[in-house]
Amino acid sequence: MSDLLASGRPEPARLAQWRAAARGADGSPWLRSAEAEALAVYALELGEGVSTMEAVATRFREPVRDISWEIIGADAEGENWEEHRDPQRALRLLRDKLAHARQAGAVLEYKLWLAPGATGRDSRLPGP
């Protein structure tokens, strides 16, 4: 059985596994860009957001001059999770960083950590 649905989104069971890991101390497994975005969207649907992200470069097209897209958690004032706890805002930041990396020609894998949003449901409750 494929891990992807016809829509290109990972299967719900796979997303649930990644979500469970991303809520723990070790974070999600290393994910490709599309998988990281799918996990972030899935978390948003459950009232959670990307509180922290790390990325590792697997290859570059040319020398990279900017690496600001490799991490979430050390961003400009007002953009860090602890300052806003807004899953929608965190998703927008993640998407901006994914796009910036693509434009730079970087091929990255991402590790995400999730946290409940300020107005999201309690992530300790069982969920999909």
Contacts in CASP RR format, 6 or more apart in sequence:
PFRMAT RR
TARGET T0000
AUTHOR 0000-0000-0000
METHOD contacts of the structure
MODEL  1
MSDLLASGRPEPARLAQWRAAARGADGSPWLRSAEAEALAVYALELGEGV
STMEAVATRFREPVRDISWEIIGADAEGENWEEHRDPQRALRLLRDKLAH
ARQAGAVLEYKLWLAPGATGRDSRLPGP
1 11 0 8 1.000
2 11 0 8 1.000
3 10 0 8 1.000
3 11 0 8 1.000
3 14 0 8 1.000
4 10 0 8 1.000
4 11 0 8 1.000
5 11 0 8 1.000
8 34 0 8 1.000
9 15 0 8 1.000
9 38 0 8 1.000
10 18 0 8 1.000
10 35 0 8 1.000
10 38 0 8 1.000
10 39 0 8 1.000
12 128 0 8 1.000
15 38 0 8 1.000
15 39 0 8 1.000
15 42 0 8 1.000
16 127 0 8 1.000
16 128 0 8 1.000
18 28 0 8 1.000
18 29 0 8 1.000
18 31 0 8 1.000
18 35 0 8 1.000
18 39 0 8 1.000
18 112 0 8 1.000
19 28 0 8 1.000
19 39 0 8 1.000
19 42 0 8 1.000
19 43 0 8 1.000
19 46 0 8 1.000
19 48 0 8 1.000
19 114 0 8 1.000
21 27 0 8 1.000
21 28 0 8 1.000
21 29 0 8 1.000
22 28 0 8 1.000
22 39 0 8 1.000
22 43 0 8 1.000
22 112 0 8 1.000
22 113 0 8 1.000
22 114 0 8 1.000
23 48 0 8 1.000
23 113 0 8 1.000
23 114 0 8 1.000
23 115 0 8 1.000
23 123 0 8 1.000
24 113 0 8 1.000
27 111 0 8 1.000
27 112 0 8 1.000
27 113 0 8 1.000
28 36 0 8 1.000
28 39 0 8 1.000
28 110 0 8 1.000
28 111 0 8 1.000
28 112 0 8 1.000
28 113 0 8 1.000
29 111 0 8 1.000
30 56 0 8 1.000
30 109 0 8 1.000
30 110 0 8 1.000
30 111 0 8 1.000
31 39 0 8 1.000
31 109 0 8 1.000
31 110 0 8 1.000
31 111 0 8 1.000
31 112 0 8 1.000
32 109 0 8 1.000
32 110 0 8 1.000
33 98 0 8 1.000
33 101 0 8 1.000
33 102 0 8 1.000
33 108 0 8 1.000
33 110 0 8 1.000
35 110 0 8 1.000
36 53 0 8 1.000
36 94 0 8 1.000
36 98 0 8 1.000
36 110 0 8 1.000
36 112 0 8 1.000
37 94 0 8 1.000
37 95 0 8 1.000
37 98 0 8 1.000
39 112 0 8 1.000
39 114 0 8 1.000
40 49 0 8 1.000
40 50 0 8 1.000
40 90 0 8 1.000
40 91 0 8 1.000
40 94 0 8 1.000
40 95 0 8 1.000
40 112 0 8 1.000
41 91 0 8 1.000
43 49 0 8 1.000
43 50 0 8 1.000
43 87 0 8 1.000
43 114 0 8 1.000
44 87 0 8 1.000
44 88 0 8 1.000
44 91 0 8 1.000
46 121 0 8 1.000
46 123 0 8 1.000
46 127 0 8 1.000
46 128 0 8 1.000
47 87 0 8 1.000
47 116 0 8 1.000
47 117 0 8 1.000
47 119 0 8 1.000
47 120 0 8 1.000
47 121 0 8 1.000
47 123 0 8 1.000
48 87 0 8 1.000
48 114 0 8 1.000
48 115 0 8 1.000
48 116 0 8 1.000
48 117 0 8 1.000
48 120 0 8 1.000
48 123 0 8 1.000
49 81 0 8 1.000
49 87 0 8 1.000
49 90 0 8 1.000
49 91 0 8 1.000
49 114 0 8 1.000
49 115 0 8 1.000
49 116 0 8 1.000
49 117 0 8 1.000
50 72 0 8 1.000
50 81 0 8 1.000
50 87 0 8 1.000
50 90 0 8 1.000
50 91 0 8 1.000
50 93 0 8 1.000
50 94 0 8 1.000
50 112 0 8 1.000
50 113 0 8 1.000
50 114 0 8 1.000
51 72 0 8 1.000
51 73 0 8 1.000
51 81 0 8 1.000
51 82 0 8 1.000
51 90 0 8 1.000
51 113 0 8 1.000
51 114 0 8 1.000
51 115 0 8 1.000
52 71 0 8 1.000
52 72 0 8 1.000
52 73 0 8 1.000
52 81 0 8 1.000
52 112 0 8 1.000
52 113 0 8 1.000
53 71 0 8 1.000
53 72 0 8 1.000
53 73 0 8 1.000
53 94 0 8 1.000
53 97 0 8 1.000
53 110 0 8 1.000
53 111 0 8 1.000
53 112 0 8 1.000
53 113 0 8 1.000
54 70 0 8 1.000
54 71 0 8 1.000
54 110 0 8 1.000
54 111 0 8 1.000
55 69 0 8 1.000
55 70 0 8 1.000
55 71 0 8 1.000
55 97 0 8 1.000
55 101 0 8 1.000
55 108 0 8 1.000
55 109 0 8 1.000
55 110 0 8 1.000
55 111 0 8 1.000
56 70 0 8 1.000
56 108 0 8 1.000
56 109 0 8 1.000
57 64 0 8 1.000
57 70 0 8 1.000
57 106 0 8 1.000
57 107 0 8 1.000
57 108 0 8 1.000
58 107 0 8 1.000
58 108 0 8 1.000
58 109 0 8 1.000
59 106 0 8 1.000
59 107 0 8 1.000
60 104 0 8 1.000
60 105 0 8 1.000
60 106 0 8 1.000
60 107 0 8 1.000
61 104 0 8 1.000
61 105 0 8 1.000
61 106 0 8 1.000
62 105 0 8 1.000
64 104 0 8 1.000
64 105 0 8 1.000
64 106 0 8 1.000
66 100 0 8 1.000
66 104 0 8 1.000
68 75 0 8 1.000
68 97 0 8 1.000
68 100 0 8 1.000
69 96 0 8 1.000
69 97 0 8 1.000
69 98 0 8 1.000
69 100 0 8 1.000
69 101 0 8 1.000
69 104 0 8 1.000
69 106 0 8 1.000
69 108 0 8 1.000
70 97 0 8 1.000
70 101 0 8 1.000
70 108 0 8 1.000
72 81 0 8 1.000
72 90 0 8 1.000
72 93 0 8 1.000
72 94 0 8 1.000
72 97 0 8 1.000
73 80 0 8 1.000
73 81 0 8 1.000
74 80 0 8 1.000
75 93 0 8 1.000
77 83 0 8 1.000
78 84 0 8 1.000
79 89 0 8 1.000
79 93 0 8 1.000
81 90 0 8 1.000
81 115 0 8 1.000
84 90 0 8 1.000
84 118 0 8 1.000
85 115 0 8 1.000
85 116 0 8 1.000
85 117 0 8 1.000
85 118 0 8 1.000
86 117 0 8 1.000
86 118 0 8 1.000
87 117 0 8 1.000
87 120 0 8 1.000
101 108 0 8 1.000
114 123 0 8 1.000
115 123 0 8 1.000
116 122 0 8 1.000
116 123 0 8 1.000
END
